[in-house]
């Protein structure tokens, strides 16, 4: 299975934050790797720039977009926390249509 695009990480990242505590990128990455059944080979796959892994890059993009949408708040380098707006949005995502 290929590594999911960044937008597939968004809802699971918000769900990980639902308790309201500050999470570090490594915690989020570990949970996503497990949830999406990403193999260790895929997890170690570097971008062409060889500066970061593809999984970590997609995780960063997802959190960046959610920060811009005010769903997550940056609490320092590599640390995020859900905002009240993020909690409201997550509850709307969880409601059946």
N, C-alpha and C positions, 0 to 999 in steps of 0.2 A: 504494500500500500504506500502511495506517495504521501509526503508530508502535506497536510491540509494548508490551504491558503490562509492568510492572516485573518480574514473575516470569519472563518469557521472557528477561530479561537475566541472571538469576542464574547459570546454568550457564556461559554464555560468559564472564562476569566471573571466575568461579573458574578457568576454563581459562586466561585471560590471566595469572593470578597463579601458574600452576603452577611456574614457575622459582624462585619464592620471593622475587623482588625487590619492592621497594616501587614501586607504581604511583601516578601522579597521575590525578585525575579526567579531565583533558583527554586523556591517553593512552587511557584506557579508552573514553571517549566516541568518539574517533576510530576506534578498532577496531570498536566496536559499530555506528557509522554505516555503516562499510564492510561489515561482516558482514550487517547486516539491510537493506542497500540503501536507506537512508533518504536521501531527496532533500534538497537544501540548503534548499528551501522548508519541508519538514517539520522539518528540523534547527533552523531559526530560528523555528518556531512558539512563541509565548509562551503561558504559562498565563494565565488571566483576570486574575490579580493583576499580570501584566506584570513580575514580578520575576526569573523564570528561564524557560528553555525547557522544553517538555514532555519532550524527550529527557533533559535534565540532571536534571529532577525524578524521572523514572522510574529513572534511574541512581542517584540519591541514595537512593531508597526501597529499591532492590535491595541496595545496599551496607549500608544501615542494618539491614535484616532479617538479612543474613548476618553482620553484626557482632554483633547480638544473639544469633544462634545460634552464635557463637564460631567461625565459618568464616573470617572476615576480622578482622584487627586494624587499628584506626585508628592510623596512625603520625604523626598531625598533621592539620591541616586539609587536607582533600582528598587525603589519602594513605592508601593501604591496602596491607596485606600479608596473604598467606594464612597461616593457622595450621596446625599439625600436624593438627588436627581437620578443617580445610578440605581439606587434601591427601588425607586418608583418605577423606573424603566424595566428593571428586572422583574418586578411583580407583574407588570403588564405582559411581559414575554411569557410568563408562567401561566397566565390565565388562558383557559380554552376559548376558542372563538365562538 
